[in-house]
C-alpha cells in the first residue's frame, strides 16, 4: 500500500508542478499587474505617452519573462511589450470584442498560430464600473509541450485540458491539439461520447474506467477553478502498466486524498508565487530599487502609523550630458552605481526608490529633518568620491539633494513637491549640494 501510494504521488505530482509554473503563474502575474496603479491608470488617461508606455511594458517583460500588454477601450489601441501597437478597430482584430463579451474578469485563451501562447486577459473597470480595457500577459507554451512529452514518456499518461465549453485547449496527445482555428471539442471524441453520462456525473478528484480504441483506460478528473478548466488524466491499463493502474483505480479514495493534499500544496505555492510576482512588478529592473507603485503602497501603509516622515530627493547632475557624451549604456551604469550607493546607506526602516529617469527618493520613517539632511550629505560625498569608470577612464559624477519632513496628515504628492522645490534650490545654487525645505 505504501509503495502504491508513493507511485501514485510520483506520477501525479509533476502534473501539479506543470500547472503551477506554466498555467497559474501567468494568471497570477496578470492579476498582480492589473492591481498596480501604473498600468491601470493608463486606461483612464485621455492622452497617452506611447513611448513611455512601451518602455514601461518592455521593462516589465524583462523582469517577468513574459509578454505584457495593455488594451485601451478609450483609445482602441493595444500596446505590447515587444514594442508593437495594434489598432483594435481593424476588422481582423477578433480577440478584443470576443473576450470583452465573455463572462468573468479573468479570461485565459490560446493565440499566436505559429508559436502557441497562453494569453491571460484581466478586465479593468473604473470606480463607476465602466469597462476600461484589458491588462494581460502572454506565455509561450513550448516548454509546456516539452514537459507534456517528458511526462507522457515517463508515466505513460495523456493529459487533456478542457475549458468551460468542453473545448480541448491543451493536450499531450497530438490528435487533440488545436490546429490553427480547428479546436477539438470533447463531444467529437468517440470515447467521450460513449461515456458521456458517466463523465458528466464525475466529481472533482474522481476516476472511472472507460474504453478507448478497445483498450481500458483510467480517466481521472480534477478542476482548475482559476481558469475555469478541467483536466483529464488518461492512463492506459495495458501491458506492464496494468497492475499499477488497476491498483491505482481500486484505491481511488487514496488517490483523491493525494490529489487533495497536492492541491493544498499548490494553493500555498500560489500565495508565495503571488508575493514573488508582486515583488518583481514593484521593483525597477535596472536598479532593483522600489518603483513608484511600491512607494505608493509603502506610503499608504506607513503614513497612518508613523508620526513623521523625512524624504530625500536625489537627482544626478548633468545626466543628459553623460548620456550624450558616453552613451546610454554608460548612463545606465551610472544610475545603477548611484542606486548601489543609496542602498548601502539605508537604515533598517528606510526605503529607496527610482522615481524616474535619473531621480531617486528615500523615505525615512520617524526621522527628523536634521538627521535626514546629514544622511543626504553623506550620500552626496559618497557619490562625489566614488570612482565611476568608463572604458578604463574615470568619470566624475555628482548629485543634488532636496530634503523635507512631513507630518502624518500630508499627502505623498505634497511631500514630493516640497522635496522637489528644495532640490531645485540646490541646483540653482550650483548643484552637488543639499538643500532643506522649510
C-alpha positions as CSV (number, residue, x, y, z in Angstrom):
1,X,0.0,0.0,0.0
2,X,2.8,2.4,0.9
3,X,4.6,1.6,-2.3
4,X,1.4,2.1,-4.3
5,X,0.9,5.5,-2.6
6,X,4.4,6.5,-3.5
7,X,4.0,5.5,-7.1
8,X,0.7,7.5,-7.3
9,X,2.2,10.6,-5.8
10,X,5.3,10.4,-8.1
11,X,3.1,10.1,-11.1
12,X,0.6,12.8,-10.3
13,X,2.9,15.4,-8.6
14,X,4.5,16.6,-11.9
15,X,1.1,17.5,-13.3
16,X,0.5,19.9,-10.5
17,X,4.0,21.4,-10.8
18,X,3.4,21.8,-14.5
19,X,0.1,23.6,-13.9
20,X,1.6,25.9,-11.3
21,X,4.5,27.0,-13.4
22,X,3.0,27.1,-16.9
23,X,-0.6,28.0,-16.3
24,X,-1.3,29.5,-12.9
25,X,1.8,31.7,-12.9
26,X,0.6,33.7,-15.9
27,X,-2.8,34.1,-14.2
28,X,-1.4,35.5,-11.0
29,X,1.1,37.7,-12.9
30,X,-1.7,39.2,-14.9
31,X,-3.8,39.8,-11.8
32,X,-0.9,41.4,-10.0
33,X,-0.2,43.7,-12.9
34,X,-3.9,44.7,-13.1
35,X,-3.9,45.6,-9.4
36,X,-1.0,48.0,-9.8
37,X,-1.7,51.7,-10.5
38,X,1.0,52.3,-13.1
39,X,-0.8,50.2,-15.7
40,X,-4.5,50.6,-14.8
41,X,-4.1,54.3,-14.6
42,X,-3.0,54.3,-18.3
43,X,-6.5,53.1,-19.2
44,X,-8.1,56.3,-17.8
45,X,-5.8,58.8,-19.5
46,X,-7.3,60.8,-22.3
47,X,-3.9,61.3,-23.9
48,X,-1.2,58.6,-23.7
49,X,2.5,58.9,-24.0
50,X,3.1,55.9,-26.3
51,X,6.9,55.8,-26.0
52,X,6.6,55.9,-22.2
53,X,4.0,53.1,-22.2
54,X,6.0,50.8,-24.5
55,X,9.2,51.5,-22.4
56,X,7.4,50.5,-19.2
57,X,6.0,47.4,-20.8
58,X,9.4,46.4,-22.1
59,X,10.9,46.7,-18.6
60,X,8.1,44.5,-17.2
61,X,8.7,41.9,-19.9
62,X,12.4,41.9,-19.0
63,X,11.5,41.5,-15.3
64,X,8.8,38.9,-15.6
65,X,10.0,36.9,-18.7
66,X,6.5,37.2,-20.2
67,X,4.8,39.3,-22.9
68,X,2.9,42.1,-21.3
69,X,0.1,44.1,-23.0
70,X,-2.4,46.8,-22.3
71,X,-5.6,47.2,-24.5
72,X,-7.4,50.6,-24.0
73,X,-11.1,50.8,-24.7
74,X,-10.9,54.6,-24.8
75,X,-8.0,54.7,-27.3
76,X,-9.0,51.5,-29.1
77,X,-5.3,50.6,-29.1
78,X,-3.3,47.7,-27.8
79,X,0.3,48.3,-26.6
80,X,2.7,45.3,-26.4
81,X,5.9,44.8,-24.5
82,X,7.7,43.9,-27.8
83,X,7.3,47.5,-28.9
84,X,4.4,46.9,-31.2
85,X,0.9,48.5,-31.2
86,X,-2.3,47.2,-32.6
87,X,-5.3,49.3,-33.8
88,X,-8.3,47.5,-32.2
89,X,-10.8,49.0,-34.7
90,X,-9.4,46.9,-37.6
91,X,-11.8,44.3,-38.9
92,X,-9.4,41.4,-38.5
93,X,-9.0,42.0,-34.7
94,X,-11.2,39.3,-33.4
95,X,-10.0,38.7,-29.9
96,X,-10.9,42.0,-28.4
97,X,-14.7,42.0,-28.9
98,X,-14.8,38.3,-28.3
99,X,-13.0,38.4,-24.9
100,X,-14.8,41.6,-23.9
101,X,-18.1,39.8,-24.3
102,X,-17.0,36.7,-22.2
103,X,-18.2,36.3,-18.7
104,X,-15.8,36.7,-15.8
105,X,-13.0,39.2,-15.3
106,X,-10.1,36.8,-15.9
107,X,-10.1,35.1,-19.3
108,X,-7.5,32.6,-20.5
109,X,-7.3,31.9,-24.2
110,X,-4.8,30.5,-26.7
111,X,-3.4,32.5,-29.5
112,X,-0.5,33.0,-32.0
113,X,-0.7,30.2,-34.5
114,X,2.9,29.9,-35.3
115,X,4.0,29.6,-31.7
116,X,1.1,28.9,-29.5
117,X,0.8,31.2,-26.4
118,X,-1.4,31.2,-23.4
119,X,-2.9,34.7,-23.0
120,X,-4.4,35.8,-19.8
121,X,-6.6,38.9,-20.1
122,X,-7.8,40.8,-17.0
123,X,-10.7,43.1,-17.4
124,X,-10.2,46.5,-15.8
125,X,-13.1,48.8,-14.7
126,X,-13.3,52.4,-13.4
127,X,-14.7,53.1,-9.9
128,X,-18.0,53.7,-11.6
129,X,-18.0,50.3,-13.1
130,X,-17.2,51.4,-16.7
131,X,-15.1,49.0,-18.8
132,X,-11.7,50.5,-19.4
133,X,-9.9,47.7,-21.2
134,X,-7.5,44.8,-20.6
135,X,-4.2,44.2,-18.9
136,X,-2.6,40.9,-19.6
137,X,0.3,38.6,-20.2
138,X,1.3,36.1,-22.8
139,X,3.4,33.0,-22.3
140,X,4.8,30.6,-24.9
141,X,3.6,27.0,-24.4
142,X,6.7,25.5,-26.0
143,X,8.1,24.4,-22.6
144,X,4.6,23.1,-21.8
145,X,4.6,20.8,-24.8
146,X,8.1,19.6,-23.9
147,X,7.1,18.9,-20.3
148,X,4.0,17.1,-21.6
149,X,6.1,14.8,-23.8
150,X,8.5,14.1,-20.9
151,X,5.6,13.4,-18.6
152,X,4.0,11.0,-21.1
153,X,7.3,9.2,-21.7
154,X,7.9,8.7,-18.0
155,X,4.5,7.8,-16.8
156,X,2.5,6.8,-19.9
157,X,-0.4,9.1,-19.3
158,X,-2.1,11.7,-21.5
159,X,-3.5,15.0,-20.3
160,X,-6.4,16.9,-21.7
161,X,-7.1,20.4,-20.5
162,X,-10.7,21.4,-21.3
163,X,-12.4,24.8,-21.0
164,X,-15.9,25.6,-19.7
165,X,-17.4,24.9,-23.2
166,X,-15.7,21.5,-23.5
167,X,-13.1,22.6,-25.9
168,X,-9.7,20.8,-25.7
169,X,-7.4,23.8,-25.2
170,X,-4.3,21.8,-24.3
171,X,-3.3,18.2,-24.7
172,X,-0.3,15.9,-24.6
173,X,-1.9,13.9,-27.4
174,X,-1.2,15.4,-30.8
175,X,-4.5,14.4,-32.2
176,X,-6.3,16.5,-29.7
177,X,-4.3,19.7,-30.0
178,X,-5.8,22.8,-31.6
179,X,-4.6,23.3,-35.1
180,X,-5.0,26.9,-36.2
181,X,-8.7,27.6,-36.0
182,X,-9.7,23.9,-35.6
183,X,-10.4,23.3,-32.0
184,X,-11.3,19.8,-30.9
185,X,-14.4,19.5,-28.7
186,X,-14.8,16.7,-26.2
187,X,-18.1,15.8,-27.8
188,X,-16.3,15.0,-31.1
189,X,-14.2,12.2,-29.4
190,X,-15.8,8.8,-29.6
191,X,-14.6,7.6,-26.2
192,X,-16.1,10.7,-24.6
193,X,-19.5,10.3,-26.4
194,X,-19.6,6.6,-25.3
195,X,-19.0,7.5,-21.7
196,X,-20.7,10.9,-21.7
197,X,-23.2,10.1,-18.9
198,X,-20.5,8.7,-16.6
199,X,-18.1,11.6,-17.3
200,X,-20.9,14.2,-16.8
201,X,-21.5,12.8,-13.3
202,X,-17.8,12.7,-12.3
203,X,-16.9,14.6,-9.3
204,X,-13.7,16.5,-8.8
205,X,-10.7,14.2,-7.9
206,X,-12.6,11.1,-9.1
207,X,-11.7,8.3,-11.5
208,X,-13.6,5.9,-13.9
209,X,-12.6,3.2,-16.3
210,X,-13.6,3.7,-20.0
211,X,-12.7,2.1,-23.3
212,X,-10.6,4.0,-25.8
213,X,-9.9,2.1,-29.1
214,X,-10.9,-1.2,-27.4
215,X,-8.4,-0.7,-24.6
216,X,-9.3,0.0,-21.0
217,X,-8.1,3.4,-19.6
218,X,-8.4,5.1,-16.2
219,X,-9.7,8.6,-16.5
220,X,-9.1,10.9,-13.5
221,X,-10.6,14.4,-13.5
222,X,-9.6,17.4,-11.4
223,X,-10.7,21.0,-11.7
224,X,-8.7,24.2,-12.2
225,X,-11.1,26.9,-10.8
226,X,-8.7,29.8,-11.5
227,X,-9.0,29.1,-15.2
228,X,-12.5,27.5,-15.1
229,X,-10.9,24.5,-16.8
230,X,-11.0,20.7,-16.2
231,X,-8.0,18.4,-16.5
232,X,-8.5,14.7,-17.6
233,X,-5.6,12.4,-16.8
234,X,-5.9,9.4,-19.1
235,X,-3.9,6.3,-18.3
236,X,-3.8,3.0,-20.5
237,X,-4.4,-0.1,-18.5
238,X,-2.4,-2.3,-20.8
239,X,0.9,-4.2,-20.8
240,X,3.2,-3.6,-17.9
241,X,1.2,-0.7,-16.6
242,X,-1.9,-2.8,-16.0
243,X,-1.1,-3.9,-12.4
244,X,-0.2,-0.4,-11.3
245,X,-3.2,1.1,-13.0
246,X,-5.8,-1.3,-11.6
247,X,-4.4,-0.7,-8.2
248,X,-4.4,3.0,-9.0
249,X,-8.2,2.8,-9.8
250,X,-9.0,0.4,-6.9
251,X,-7.5,2.9,-4.4
252,X,-9.3,5.9,-5.9
253,X,-10.1,7.2,-2.4
254,X,-6.4,7.2,-1.6
255,X,-5.8,8.9,-4.9
256,X,-8.3,11.6,-4.0
257,X,-6.5,12.2,-0.7
258,X,-3.2,12.5,-2.5
259,X,-4.7,14.9,-5.0
260,X,-6.3,16.9,-2.2
261,X,-3.1,17.4,-0.4
262,X,-1.3,18.3,-3.6
263,X,-3.9,20.9,-4.2
264,X,-3.4,22.3,-0.7
265,X,0.3,22.5,-1.5
266,X,-0.5,24.3,-4.8
267,X,-2.6,26.9,-3.1
268,X,0.2,27.5,-0.6
269,X,2.6,27.8,-3.6
270,X,0.1,30.3,-5.2
271,X,0.4,32.6,-2.1
272,X,4.2,32.5,-2.2
273,X,4.2,32.9,-6.0
274,X,1.8,35.8,-5.9
275,X,4.0,37.7,-3.4
276,X,7.1,36.9,-5.6
277,X,5.4,38.2,-8.7
278,X,4.2,41.4,-7.0
279,X,7.7,41.9,-5.6
280,X,9.1,41.7,-9.1
281,X,6.5,44.0,-10.5
282,X,7.2,46.6,-7.8
283,X,11.0,46.6,-8.5
284,X,12.7,48.8,-11.0
285,X,14.5,46.3,-13.3
286,X,17.6,48.5,-13.8
287,X,18.4,49.5,-10.2
288,X,16.5,46.8,-8.3
289,X,15.1,49.6,-6.1
290,X,11.4,50.1,-5.4
291,X,9.4,51.7,-8.2
292,X,6.6,54.3,-7.9
293,X,3.9,51.7,-7.4
294,X,5.8,50.2,-4.5
295,X,6.4,53.6,-2.9
296,X,2.7,54.5,-3.3
297,X,1.7,51.3,-1.4
298,X,4.5,51.8,1.1
299,X,3.4,55.3,1.8
300,X,-0.2,54.3,2.3
301,X,0.9,51.6,4.8
302,X,3.2,53.9,6.8
303,X,1.6,57.3,6.7
304,X,-1.1,56.4,9.3
305,X,1.2,54.7,11.8
306,X,4.3,57.0,11.6
307,X,4.4,60.3,13.5
308,X,6.7,61.9,11.0
309,X,8.4,61.1,7.7
310,X,11.6,62.5,6.1
311,X,12.1,62.4,2.4
312,X,15.3,62.9,0.4
313,X,15.1,63.6,-3.3
314,X,18.2,62.9,-5.4
315,X,19.0,63.9,-8.9
316,X,22.2,63.1,-10.8
317,X,23.8,66.3,-12.0
318,X,24.2,66.9,-15.8
319,X,23.0,63.3,-16.5
320,X,21.9,64.3,-20.0
321,X,25.5,65.2,-20.8
322,X,26.6,61.8,-19.6
323,X,24.2,60.1,-22.0
324,X,25.1,62.4,-24.9
325,X,28.9,62.0,-24.4
326,X,29.3,58.4,-23.3
327,X,26.1,56.7,-24.5
328,X,23.0,55.3,-22.8
329,X,24.8,52.1,-21.6
330,X,27.2,54.3,-19.6
331,X,24.2,56.3,-18.3
332,X,22.6,53.1,-17.1
333,X,25.8,52.0,-15.4
334,X,25.9,55.4,-13.6
335,X,22.3,55.0,-12.4
336,X,23.0,51.5,-11.2
337,X,26.1,52.6,-9.3
338,X,24.3,55.6,-7.7
339,X,21.5,53.2,-6.7
340,X,24.0,50.9,-5.1
341,X,25.4,53.8,-3.0
342,X,21.9,54.8,-1.9
343,X,21.1,51.2,-0.9
344,X,24.3,51.0,1.2
345,X,23.3,54.0,3.2
346,X,19.8,52.9,4.1
347,X,18.6,52.3,7.6
348,X,16.6,49.3,8.6
349,X,13.3,51.1,8.1
350,X,14.3,53.3,5.2
351,X,13.2,52.6,1.6
352,X,14.8,54.0,-1.6
353,X,13.1,54.2,-5.0
354,X,14.0,55.1,-8.5
355,X,11.4,57.9,-9.0
356,X,12.1,58.3,-12.7
357,X,15.0,58.7,-15.1
358,X,18.0,59.9,-13.0
359,X,15.8,60.8,-10.0
360,X,15.6,58.9,-6.7
361,X,13.8,59.3,-3.5
362,X,14.5,58.0,0.0
363,X,11.8,57.7,2.7
364,X,12.9,57.7,6.3
365,X,10.2,56.9,8.9
366,X,10.3,58.7,12.3
367,X,13.3,60.8,11.2
368,X,14.0,64.5,11.8
369,X,14.9,66.9,9.1
370,X,18.3,67.4,10.6
371,X,19.1,63.6,10.6
372,X,17.8,63.2,7.0
373,X,20.0,66.1,5.9
374,X,23.0,64.6,7.5
375,X,22.4,61.3,5.6
376,X,21.9,63.2,2.4
377,X,25.2,65.0,2.9
378,X,26.9,61.6,3.5
379,X,25.4,60.2,0.3
380,X,26.4,63.3,-1.6
381,X,30.0,62.8,-0.6
382,X,30.0,59.1,-1.3
383,X,28.8,59.8,-4.9
384,X,31.3,62.6,-5.4
385,X,34.2,60.4,-4.2
386,X,33.1,57.2,-5.9
387,X,35.2,56.1,-8.8
388,X,33.0,55.8,-11.9
389,X,34.9,54.3,-14.8
390,X,34.1,54.4,-18.5
391,X,36.4,52.5,-20.9
392,X,39.1,52.4,-18.2
393,X,38.8,56.2,-17.7
394,X,37.4,57.8,-14.6
395,X,34.2,59.8,-14.7
396,X,33.3,62.4,-12.2
397,X,29.6,62.2,-11.1
398,X,27.8,64.4,-8.6
399,X,24.2,64.7,-7.4
400,X,21.9,67.3,-5.9
401,X,19.6,66.7,-3.0
402,X,16.4,68.1,-1.6
403,X,15.3,67.2,1.9
404,X,11.9,67.7,3.6
405,X,10.0,66.4,6.6
406,X,6.2,65.7,6.6
407,X,3.6,65.1,9.3
408,X,1.2,62.2,9.2
409,X,-1.7,64.0,7.5
410,X,0.2,65.1,4.4
411,X,-0.3,63.5,1.0
412,X,2.5,62.0,-0.9
413,X,2.2,64.5,-3.8
414,X,2.6,67.4,-1.3
415,X,5.7,65.8,0.3
416,X,7.4,65.1,-3.0
417,X,6.6,68.6,-4.2
418,X,8.3,70.1,-1.1
419,X,11.4,68.0,-1.7
420,X,11.4,68.9,-5.4
421,X,11.4,72.6,-4.5
422,X,14.4,72.0,-2.2
423,X,16.1,70.1,-5.0
424,X,15.5,72.9,-7.4
425,X,17.1,75.3,-5.0
426,X,20.2,73.0,-4.7
427,X,20.6,73.1,-8.5
428,X,20.1,76.9,-8.6
429,X,22.9,77.2,-6.1
430,X,25.3,75.3,-8.3
431,X,24.5,71.6,-7.9
432,X,26.3,69.0,-5.9
433,X,24.8,70.2,-2.6
434,X,22.0,69.5,-0.1
435,X,19.1,71.9,0.4
436,X,16.4,71.6,3.0
437,X,12.7,72.6,2.7
438,X,11.4,74.7,5.5
